[in-house]
């Protein structure tokens, strides 16, 4: 892992955006793994600024999102498809057919999961996978458990995850209880992983991710086994492991 620490979130957002932009400039048809939630909003804004300045094009790029809520209409303000349209896709020149988000309203969720994996496999490995991290160490919606799934699957969300996400809804009862998420195997196949962690409240779980034992109880700790992980954070944390 490579750890980059920043004094503020605006510098972090710019650096993370620049890394994604550099990937697309070097490989215009890059396959990008995208994330949602509060963490990537600022870096998506920086990407949009760069596109509007005429300095990058996403016309040939393809994207695959990590996850989506089950049972939330795509028109809902907090669906992850809606999030991506509002914060990124509607403001750049990416082709709609090249943007992929799991269908949380599919009649057959298991079949949708298999189809999503098939589409990713056909495109080849993701060139750069953007990740955030939950307070309990989940990435995507891969929650702490005794074992983790390899491919895309339906997951029941932990109460602490629903509690953390209720700020986006009017009430905890509105937060979906299930989601579709890429499995850890899919995430780990990416050529490069960019983990963005914001806020000092994430310092403890980031320390466990970087320096703690590799365990399915902290899904993000599995990133220690990936050959190219770039961590960008404004947390006061150090990477103590070297190998």
C-alpha positions as CSV (number, residue, x, y, z in Angstrom):
1,X,0.0,0.0,0.0
2,X,1.0,3.6,-0.6
3,X,-0.4,6.1,2.0
4,X,-0.8,9.8,1.1
5,X,-2.0,12.2,3.9
6,X,-3.5,15.6,3.2
7,X,-4.1,18.6,5.4
8,X,-7.6,19.2,4.2
9,X,-10.3,17.5,2.1
10,X,-10.2,19.9,-0.8
11,X,-6.5,18.9,-1.5
12,X,-7.5,15.3,-1.1
13,X,-10.4,15.6,-3.5
14,X,-8.1,17.3,-6.1
15,X,-5.4,14.6,-5.8
16,X,-7.9,11.7,-6.0
17,X,-9.6,13.3,-9.0
18,X,-6.2,13.9,-10.7
19,X,-5.4,10.2,-10.3
20,X,-8.6,9.1,-12.0
21,X,-8.2,11.7,-14.7
22,X,-4.7,10.6,-15.4
23,X,-5.9,7.1,-15.8
24,X,-8.5,8.2,-18.4
25,X,-6.0,10.4,-20.3
26,X,-3.5,7.5,-20.5
27,X,-6.2,5.0,-21.4
28,X,-9.3,6.7,-22.9
29,X,-11.3,3.5,-22.8
30,X,-10.5,2.8,-19.2
31,X,-12.8,0.7,-17.0
32,X,-13.5,2.6,-13.8
33,X,-15.0,1.2,-10.6
34,X,-17.1,3.9,-9.0
35,X,-18.3,4.5,-5.4
36,X,-21.1,6.5,-3.8
37,X,-21.8,8.1,-0.4
38,X,-20.4,11.3,1.1
39,X,-16.8,10.4,0.4
40,X,-16.5,10.8,-3.4
41,X,-18.8,13.9,-3.9
42,X,-15.9,16.4,-3.7
43,X,-13.6,14.5,-6.0
44,X,-16.5,14.0,-8.5
45,X,-16.9,17.8,-8.5
46,X,-13.2,18.2,-9.3
47,X,-13.5,15.7,-12.2
48,X,-16.5,17.7,-13.6
49,X,-14.5,20.9,-13.3
50,X,-11.6,19.4,-15.3
51,X,-14.0,18.0,-17.9
52,X,-15.8,21.4,-18.3
53,X,-12.4,23.0,-18.8
54,X,-11.9,20.7,-21.8
55,X,-9.0,18.9,-20.3
56,X,-10.4,15.3,-20.3
57,X,-13.0,13.2,-22.1
58,X,-14.9,10.2,-20.8
59,X,-16.4,9.4,-24.2
60,X,-14.8,6.0,-24.4
61,X,-14.7,5.2,-20.7
62,X,-16.8,2.6,-19.0
63,X,-17.9,2.5,-15.3
64,X,-19.1,-0.1,-12.9
65,X,-20.6,1.0,-9.6
66,X,-19.9,-1.0,-6.4
67,X,-23.4,-1.3,-5.2
68,X,-27.1,-0.3,-5.1
69,X,-29.9,-0.5,-2.6
70,X,-32.5,-3.2,-3.0
71,X,-36.1,-2.0,-3.5
72,X,-35.3,1.8,-3.8
73,X,-36.7,3.2,-7.1
74,X,-33.9,4.6,-9.4
75,X,-35.7,7.9,-9.3
76,X,-35.4,8.1,-5.5
77,X,-33.0,10.9,-4.5
78,X,-30.8,8.4,-2.6
79,X,-30.6,5.6,-5.1
80,X,-27.1,5.2,-6.2
81,X,-28.0,5.4,-9.9
82,X,-29.6,8.8,-9.1
83,X,-26.5,9.8,-7.1
84,X,-24.2,9.0,-9.9
85,X,-26.3,10.9,-12.5
86,X,-26.5,14.0,-10.2
87,X,-22.9,14.1,-9.1
88,X,-21.0,12.9,-12.2
89,X,-22.6,11.2,-15.2
90,X,-25.0,14.1,-16.2
91,X,-22.0,16.5,-16.2
92,X,-19.5,14.7,-18.4
93,X,-19.5,13.2,-21.9
94,X,-19.7,9.5,-20.8
95,X,-22.1,7.4,-22.8
96,X,-25.1,6.3,-20.8
97,X,-24.8,2.7,-22.1
98,X,-21.3,2.6,-20.7
99,X,-22.4,3.4,-17.1
100,X,-23.4,0.4,-15.0
101,X,-25.0,0.3,-11.6
102,X,-26.5,-2.9,-10.2
103,X,-30.3,-3.1,-10.5
104,X,-31.7,-3.3,-7.0
105,X,-35.2,-3.6,-8.4
106,X,-34.6,-6.6,-10.6
107,X,-37.3,-9.3,-10.5
108,X,-34.6,-11.9,-9.9
109,X,-31.8,-10.4,-7.8
110,X,-29.6,-13.5,-8.0
111,X,-29.8,-13.4,-11.8
112,X,-29.0,-9.7,-11.8
113,X,-25.9,-10.4,-9.7
114,X,-24.7,-13.1,-12.2
115,X,-25.4,-10.7,-15.1
116,X,-23.4,-7.9,-13.4
117,X,-20.4,-10.2,-12.9
118,X,-20.6,-11.3,-16.5
119,X,-20.6,-7.8,-17.8
120,X,-17.6,-6.9,-15.8
121,X,-15.8,-10.0,-16.8
122,X,-16.4,-9.3,-20.5
123,X,-14.9,-5.8,-20.1
124,X,-11.8,-7.2,-18.5
125,X,-10.3,-6.2,-15.2
126,X,-11.3,-2.8,-13.8
127,X,-8.4,-0.4,-14.4
128,X,-9.0,1.7,-11.3
129,X,-11.4,0.9,-8.5
130,X,-12.5,3.8,-6.2
131,X,-13.4,2.9,-2.6
132,X,-14.5,4.5,0.6
133,X,-14.7,2.7,3.9
134,X,-17.5,2.3,6.5
135,X,-17.0,2.8,10.2
136,X,-17.1,-1.0,10.7
137,X,-14.6,-1.6,7.9
138,X,-17.1,-2.5,5.1
139,X,-16.2,-1.6,1.5
140,X,-18.9,-1.6,-1.0
141,X,-21.6,-3.2,1.1
142,X,-19.3,-6.1,2.1
143,X,-20.2,-6.2,5.8
144,X,-18.1,-7.8,8.6
145,X,-18.9,-11.5,8.7
146,X,-17.3,-14.9,9.2
147,X,-16.9,-15.2,5.4
148,X,-17.1,-12.9,2.4
149,X,-18.5,-13.5,-1.0
150,X,-16.4,-13.5,-4.2
151,X,-18.9,-12.2,-6.8
152,X,-21.8,-9.7,-6.8
153,X,-24.5,-10.7,-4.3
154,X,-27.4,-9.5,-2.2
155,X,-26.5,-8.5,1.4
156,X,-28.5,-7.7,4.5
157,X,-27.1,-4.4,5.9
158,X,-25.7,-4.2,9.4
159,X,-27.7,-1.9,11.7
160,X,-24.6,0.3,12.2
161,X,-24.4,0.7,8.4
162,X,-28.1,1.7,8.2
163,X,-27.5,4.1,11.1
164,X,-24.6,5.7,9.3
165,X,-26.6,6.1,6.2
166,X,-29.7,7.5,7.8
167,X,-28.4,11.0,7.4
168,X,-29.3,10.8,3.7
169,X,-32.9,9.9,4.6
170,X,-35.7,11.5,6.6
171,X,-35.8,8.6,9.1
172,X,-34.0,5.3,9.8
173,X,-37.1,3.4,8.8
174,X,-36.6,4.7,5.2
175,X,-33.1,3.3,4.9
176,X,-33.2,0.0,2.9
177,X,-32.3,-3.1,4.8
178,X,-30.7,-4.9,1.8
179,X,-28.4,-4.0,-1.1
180,X,-26.6,-5.5,-4.1
181,X,-22.9,-5.2,-3.9
182,X,-19.7,-6.3,-5.8
183,X,-18.1,-9.1,-3.7
184,X,-14.6,-8.8,-2.4
185,X,-13.3,-11.1,-5.2
186,X,-14.6,-8.7,-7.8
187,X,-13.1,-5.7,-6.0
188,X,-9.7,-7.3,-5.6
189,X,-9.4,-8.1,-9.3
190,X,-9.0,-4.3,-10.1
191,X,-5.6,-3.4,-11.4
192,X,-5.3,-0.4,-9.1
193,X,-7.4,0.4,-6.0
194,X,-7.8,4.0,-4.7
195,X,-9.1,4.0,-1.1
196,X,-10.3,7.5,0.0
197,X,-10.9,8.0,3.7
198,X,-12.2,11.3,5.1
199,X,-12.6,12.5,8.7
200,X,-10.7,11.8,11.9
201,X,-13.6,9.6,13.0
202,X,-12.4,7.1,10.4
203,X,-8.8,7.0,11.8
204,X,-9.3,4.0,14.0
205,X,-10.8,1.8,11.3
206,X,-8.3,3.0,8.8
207,X,-5.5,2.0,11.2
208,X,-7.0,-1.4,11.5
209,X,-7.3,-1.6,7.7
210,X,-3.6,-0.7,7.2
211,X,-1.9,-2.2,10.2
212,X,-4.3,-4.7,11.8
213,X,-4.6,-8.4,11.1
214,X,-6.3,-9.5,7.8
215,X,-9.7,-10.6,8.8
216,X,-13.2,-10.9,7.3
217,X,-14.4,-9.0,10.4
218,X,-12.7,-5.9,8.8
219,X,-13.4,-6.5,5.1
220,X,-11.1,-3.5,4.2
221,X,-8.1,-5.3,5.8
222,X,-8.1,-7.7,2.8
223,X,-6.7,-4.8,0.8
224,X,-3.4,-5.5,2.4
225,X,-3.1,-8.5,0.0
226,X,-3.6,-6.4,-3.1
227,X,-0.4,-5.4,-5.1
228,X,-1.5,-1.8,-5.9
229,X,-3.5,0.1,-3.3
230,X,-3.3,3.9,-3.0
231,X,-4.7,5.3,0.2
232,X,-5.6,9.0,0.3
233,X,-6.8,10.4,3.7
234,X,-6.9,13.5,5.9
235,X,-6.8,11.2,9.0
236,X,-3.9,11.3,11.4
237,X,-2.8,7.7,10.9
238,X,0.4,6.0,9.8
239,X,1.1,2.9,7.8
240,X,3.3,0.8,10.0
241,X,3.6,-2.4,8.0
242,X,6.3,-2.7,5.5
243,X,6.9,-5.7,3.2
